[in-house]
Amino acid sequence: MATPGRVEELVAENAYKLAEKRFLADDITGALRAARAAQRVFPALPGLANAVAAYEVHAAAAAASRANVGGKWYAILAVGDDSATTSTAISGAAVITHESLKQQYRRLCLVLHPDKNSSAAAEGAFKLLREAWDKLSLLHPPGSAAAPPVSCPPPPATAQPPDWMPRQPGPRRRTMFCSNCRCSFATVVDDGVSGVNCVNCNHWVSTFWQTGRAPPPPQQSSSRFPCPTPCPGCDAKFTGTVSIGKHLLPCRACNKCSLVFVKSPNETYAWIPTPKEKIPCLLAMAVANQEQAEEACRRAEEFFLAGNIASAHRLARRAQRLCPSLPGVANALAAYDVHAAAAAANPGRPNWYAVLGIDQPSSAAAAAAVTRDAIKRQFRRRSLLVHPDKNRSDAADGAFKLLRQACDALADRAPHHHPNAGAAAADTAAQTWWREYWARHPEMAAAASRGRGAAADEEQPTRPQGEPPMVIYCKRCDREFVREPDEFGVTCRWCRRTVRPSWVRRKPSSPTTKAPPPPRPKPEMFPCPGQCPRCGAQFASMVCAGKWHLRCKACSKYTMVDVQGPDMATCSR
């Protein structure tokens, strides 16, 4: 699956291609709008900034020609006019001199020259730039004052007229207010345009209000509403809410996803998308889920700093549900879990079991089953998520302190678990079973004791009497212990295994050992008495009685020779 950054780059590339097609179709306004949209999505796209500058030059020239105003060349060079749209524009309040025009011309040449700009609009924009420089360099010669000669038309005024004065037609800079994201932005629009898209959230903003006027009151009704159209597959009603635009909605009745295009609360269209239509929607939903998860994490931090732990915990769980792979969301949720568990108990008496994430024991036997090793293991597991060195959340420091307190409080009360307690318990259970078995079968117990006594008298010597206790080393647990040895062996007090005493020797080897057989005599070797059946030459190899595969040195052929003795051999081809 593509990453969010790659998705934004693909969207920007498609918008850039659309801008080139619109410019070649003489739709300069649409090309500039598409290029700016691509720049908002992915500003680092190669060649996009230069293409936007070329489109802005063409748009400025077309707008000035359409409005029949005298500041066409100033608009192309983006000097002396607040309606300039390039990022390198000179404010109209600044003094226009020959040096400032030359500096602006050189700056735009680096961007618009066809050798550095691969856009289709680069060549025409560079020609317009040269014409503007030729005209304005004559109006502002070197060493001239700020004002141009009287015979030349002055640049358009930068001061905004009052609201009661009728505005002249043409493009101008206006400050817009977006009611969706509650932010203001500046843009250059024409009087004939009914609205623009917000630069932050891409929401449609009407141009009913102008610069200096108060923004419209916020809408009371929510921008989301229930989907009015049914599922195209089963005619069931969608349960999710939608807004203006395209949505990929799942149907709970038929478990199919449908693509819904919402134009208004009363006008919607729904159809089952093809895989080619479904993949971009899924990628867009993944990007939207990640953005919502990041916003939920940010709000969770704000709620936690404000002391509202329950809301912070709820928002962190929502962020993890929206985007489980978001960096840091699992660590932040673990920290909020600790704080929520500590705050849920009585004030001053937190539930340490809930803080550590261990089930509360219901009885004394269940409490004894929670050993000290289990508590420390759970503390280490949660510390990997909550430690301030691995958790950037503001709740990490307090959560780690709560974990330390919970571990100290529960470890003091929990019983210590011996590492070999299970083996010792198994040995004790086996001894109890055998004791009950011998009690039920006394005749078998007597026979077993007689067999053990006879085996002990036969194999093991008696222990010397009057020996003091000795230090015995156990190879299994690598420990030493002091204990009175018994007659048949010693049991290690650490691992409960039987240790062979030092005075018990291994069973001696049998005195009647068989002598090894004498070595077989080597066979007598002698020259082969046979001759090669092909060339009649004598074999030169040394052989003994038996079958040999010999090679003749005269003809280099191999022959099977059956040797019966030094004077008798049979050859076969």
N, C-alpha and C positions, 0 to 999 in steps of 0.2 A: 504494500500500500504506500502511496506517495506521501511524503511529509508535508506539513502545512506550508513551509517555505517554498517547496517545489510547486505546490498547487497555486500559490500566489504568483509565482513566476510564469506558469503556463497561462493563467488568466491575463496577466499583463501582456504577454506575447500575442495572445489572440486579439486583445484590444488594440495593440499597436498595428497589427495587420489590418484590422478593420479601419483604423485611421488612415492608413496608406490607400486603401481602396476608396474611401470616401473622398480623399483629396484628389485622386485621379479622376473621380466622377464630378469634380468641381464643387463638392460640398465641403467648403473650408470650415464652416462652423461645426459641422458634425465631426470632421477630422480632429479639430482642436478639442472638442468635448471628449472624444474617445481617447485621445492621447493623454489628456489630463486625468481621466479615469484610470488609465494604465499606470500613470505616475503615482497616483494615490495608492494603488494596490501594491506595486513593487517599484519603488523609486530607483533601485540600483540596476535596472535592466539596461544592458549596453545600448548606447545610441538613442535612448528614449529622450533624455534631456535636450539633446541637440535637435531632435525632430520636433519637440514641443516649441522650442525657440523659433524654428522655421515656420511652423503653423501660426505662431503668434504674429510674426511679421506679415504674413499673408492676410491674416484676419484683421490686423490693424489697418492695412492698406485698403482692404475691401470695405471696412466699416467707415473709414474716412471718405472714400469715394461715394459710398451710398448716401452719407449724410450731407455731402457737399460742404464740408467745413474746410478751413484753410490750414489746419495743422496736420496734414497727411504725413509730411516728412518728419515732423517731430514725433508723431505716433510710431512711425517705422523705426526710428532710432531710439524710441522709448525715453525721450527727454522732454521736460517741460509740460507733461500732461499726466494727470492722475489716472487717466484711463489706460496707461501703459500696462501691459500684462507680463512683460518679461521680468525675470528675477534680477536682471542687471539694470533696471530702469533708474533714471535720475529723477529725484523729486522735483515737482514743478516749482517749489519754493526756493530751490537752489539757483545760483547765478549761472546762466548759460553762457559759456565762453568758448572760444575756439579750442582751448586745451581740453575742456570737459567733453566737447563733441568728439574730438579726436580720440580721447581715451575710450569713450563709449563705442565708437566705431571699431576700434581695434579689438575691443572685448567681444563684440558681436561677430567680427570676422573670424575669430578663433572658433566660434560655435557654428557659424553658418557656411563656412567655406566648403565647397563640394568634396574637397580632399579629406575633410574631417567629419563630414555629415553624409551618411548614406541614405538619407530620406529623399523621397521624390520631390519634396518641396525645397530642398536645399539650394538648387541652382537658381530658381526664381527668387527666393528670399535674398540670396546674395546679390542678385542684380538690383533688386529694390533697395538694398542697403547701400550699394554704390551710388545709385541715383540720389538717395536721401543725403548722403555725405557730400556729393557734388553741389547740391542745392544749398544745404545749410552751411557749408564752408564758405560760400560766397556771402551769405547773410551775416555770418560771424567771422570776420577775418581775424588774423592773429593780432592781439593787442586791443581788440574792440571791447566796448562796454557790454553790460548785460543786455541792454535793450537792442533789438534789431532796428534797421533803418525804417523811416516812417512809410516809405513807399511799399514795403513788404507787409504782408498780412501778419499780425502778431499771433503768437501761439495762443491756444485756447486758455481761458482763465481757469485757475485752479480752485478758486473760492466757490463754494456751493451756494446757489441762490436760496433765498428763504422759501418756506413751504407755500406761501401764498402766490409766489411768482411762477408763471407757467414755465416748465422746463423745455429746453430745446431738444429736438430728437437727436439720437446718437448714442453710442456706447459711453458709459461712464462707470466709475467705481462706486459701488454701493455696499453698505454693511447690512448683512442679512442675519436673522436670528432663527435658529432651528428649534422648534418646539419638541422635537424627539430627543435630542441629546442635550438641550438647554445650553447651547454655546453660540457665540457670534463669530462670523467670519466675513471677510471682505472679498468681493468678486467684481468682475467687469461684465455688465449685462447691458443689453439694448432695451429700449422702451417697449419694443414689440414682443419681447420675451415674457412669457407669463410666469416663469419660475426657473430655479436652478436646483441642482442636487447639492446637498450639504457635503462639505469637504471632509467631515469627520465620520458621519454615519451613512452617507449617500441617501439621505431622506429628501424627498421633494419639498422644497421651500418656495412659497409663492412670493412674487415681487410686489405685493400689494403695499407694503410699507417701504419707506426709503430711509436713507441715512439721516440720523437725527431724530427719527420718530420712535415712539415707544413700541416695543415688540408686542405682538398680540397676546392676549391672556391665554394661559395654558388650557388645553382642552380638558374638560372634566371626564369625558368618556375614555375608556381604555382603547388602545390601538389594536388590541387583540379581541377576537370574537369567535364564537363557535362556527365551525365550517358549515355553510348552508347546503352544500351539495352532498348527495349520498355517494357511496362507493360504487364505481362503475362495474365491479365484478359481481356483487351480491345485493346491491341497492340498500345496504345497511348504512346507518348514519355514523359519521366519524365522531369520535369522542374528543379529539384534540382541538385546541384553539389555533386560529390562524390570523395572519395580518395580510396586508396588501403585498402581493408578490407570489413567488413559486414556493411550494412546500411539498415534501415527500412524506405522506401520511400513511401509517399502517392501519389496516382494518382489523379489528378484533374478531369479527365474525368469520371472515374467510382467510385471515392471516396473509393477505397480499398487500403490497405497497402500491399506492397510487400517487401520481403526480398531479397536484391541484394548483391551478393558476387562479388567483384571487384578484379580480379587478376592483371589486367593491363588496360591501357586505351582502349585496343582493345579486351580484353577478360573478359567478365562478364557473370554472370548467375543470373536469377531472377525467383522467384517462390512465390506463395501465402503461407505464413507461417501458421502453425497450432497454436492454442492457446498456446501450450507448448513451441513453438519456439518464439512466439510473446512476451510473458511476460518478458523473460530476455532482449530482445531488448528494450522494453519500459523502464525497470528499468535502463538499461545502458544509454538510451537517457535522462532520468531524471537526472542521475548523471552528464552526460556531459552538460546538460543545466544549472545545478547549478554551475558547474565549470566555464562555460562561463559567467554566470551572476556575479560571484565573480570577475572574471577578468575584466569585463566591469565596475563594481563598482570601482575597484582599478584604472583603467585608467581614469575614470571620476574624481576621486579625483586629479589625476595628472594634468589633463587638467584644473580643476578649480584653482589649485594653480598656474598654469602657466597663468591664466587670460583668458582662452578660455572657456567662460561660455556656448556658444552654443554647443560645442562638448561635454562638460560635461553633459549638459541636454540631449543630444541625446543618449549618452551611458547609462545614468541612466534609460531612458525610455526603452532602449533595454534590460537592466538587469531585469527590472520589467516584461517585456514581456516574457523573457526566464524563469524566476523563480519568480513568484509573492510572494511566501512564504519565500523568502530569508530574513533573519533578517536584518532590517535597510534599506532595499531598498526603502520602501515607504516613510520613513522619509527623506532620502537623496534626493529622487525625489521631495518632497514637498519643500525642501530648494532650489534646483536648479530651480524649477518653480518660486519662488519668485525672485531670482536673474535674471532669464531670462525675467520676466515681467518688472522688473525695468530697465534692459538694453535695452529693445526693444523700450522704449519711447525716447523722445528727451533728450539730455544730460542736466542735471540740472533740468529737469522738468519731473519726473517719473509719470507714470499713476498709481495713488494710487488705483483706482478701480481694475486694473489688478493685482496689488500686493496683494490685499486682496482676489482676486478671485471673484469679483462681476462684473456683466455685466455693461458696460458703459451706463448710461442713455442717451437717445437720445433727450429728451426734458426736460423742466423745471418741468412739471408734473411728469415725470418719476423720476427725481432727488428728488422731494419732497417725492416720495413713498419710497425711501431708507432712512429709519429712523435711528436714533442714536442707537436704540436697535438692529436693524439688523446688523449694522456695528460692534458693540461690540460682537454680537453673532458669526459673521464670524471670528473676530479676535481671540476669544477663541478657535474656532474650529481648526484654523490653528496653533495656538500656541501649541496645544497638540502634533503636529507633528514636529514643527520647534524649540521648546525650546531647548537650549543647554543641559539641564539636561536629555532630552529624545532623543536627536539626536547626534550621535557620528561623524557626518560628519563635515568637515572643513567649510562648507558653512552655518552651523546652526547659528552661532553667528551673522553674517551679515544679514541673512534672518530674524532673530527675531528682529533686530534693524529696518529693513525696515518695518516689520509689525507694530511695535510701531509707527513709523512715519506716516504710512498710516492711522492707526486708529485715531491718534491725528488730522491729517489734515482733514479727512472726518467727524469726529464726531463734529468738531466745526461748520461746514457748514450745517450739516443735522438737520432737525427739531426734536424737542423732542416729542416723542410719549407718550401720557398719557395712563396709563394702562386701563382706562375706556372710552377712546375716542370712541370706537366702540359702546358702550351702549348709550353714549350721542348722537352720530350721529343717531342711530336708534330711540331714543326718539324724536329728532328734526324732523326726516322724518315722524314719526307717527303724530305729532302735525300738520305738514303742510298738510298731507293728510286729517285729520279731518277738518281742517279749510276750505280747498277747498270743502269738502263734505257738510258742513253746508251752505256754500255760494251757492251751487247748489240747496239745499233743505231748504229754509228758514222756511217753515211750520214745518218741523221736528226739526229744530233747536229751534224754539219757544217752541214746546212741550217738548223737552228735557230740556230746561232751566227751564220751569215751574216744571217739575218733580224733577230736582235737587234742586230747591228752596224749594219745599214742603218737600222733604226728609231732607234737612238741617234744616228747621223749626221744623220738627217732632223729629229728632233723636239727633241733636247736639245743645248744648246750645250756646248762644252768647258769644263771647269773651269779657272779661272785657276791657273797653275802658281806654285809657291812660296808658297802661302798657309799660314799657321800653323794648327795645330789650333784648332778653335773650339768653343764651348759650344752645344750643340743642345738644344732643348726638345721633348719628346715630349708631344703632346696626349692620347694614350691613357692613359698611366700617370701623367701630371702630374709628370714628373721631368726633370731636366737631366743631361747627361752630356757628357764631353769625349772626342772620338775623331777619328782621321784619316778624313775622308770619302772614299769611293771614287767611281768614275766614274758609276755608275748610281744611287746612293742611299746612305742611311745606315741601319744597323740599330740600334735602341735596345738598349742593353746591359742594360736592366731587363726590358722586356716582349718583346723579340725581334721587334718589329714594324718594318716599313720606314717611315722618316721622310723626307719630301721635304726636300732641302737648301734653304737660302735662295736659292742662286743658280739653282735650277731654276724656271723660270717656266712658267706654264700655256700651252697652245697658243694662239697669237694667233688672233683672229677672222679670217675670210676677208675679203680686201680688196674682193671683188666682192659687195657687199651690194645687194640690190634696194631701190629707193626705194619708200616706202609709197604705196599707191594714193591718188589725189586724193579728197577727200571728195565724196560724192554731193550734187548740188545739191538744195536744198529745193524741194518742189513749190509751185507758185503757188496761193494760196488766193483764193477769190472767193465771192460770195453764191450760195446754191443757186438755180438757175433753175427748179426744179420747184415744183409746187403740190400741196397736200394733196388726194388723190382723194376725201375724205369731205366736207370743207367748202369746198374751193377756195381756201383761204388760202395765201399765199406763205410758204415756209420761210425763217426768219431766220438759219439757221446758216451759218457759213463752211465751205466744202468745197473739195475738189480732185477731180481725175478719179479715179473709182473708185466702189465701192458703200458706201452709208452707211445707217445705221438712225437716222432722224431723228424727232423728236417735234414735233408741231404745237402751237404755243402757243394756238391758238384752240380746238381740240377736244380737246387733250391725248391724241391718238392717235399711235401709232408707225407709221411707213411705211418700207418698203425703197425707197431711191432709188438708181438707177444713173446716175451723172453722167458724161457723155462730154465735156463742155466747158462753158465759161461760159454758153453759150446753149442747151445741149441736155441734157436729163435725162429719164429714164423712171421713173415711180412705179408701184409695185405694192402692193396691200393685203396 
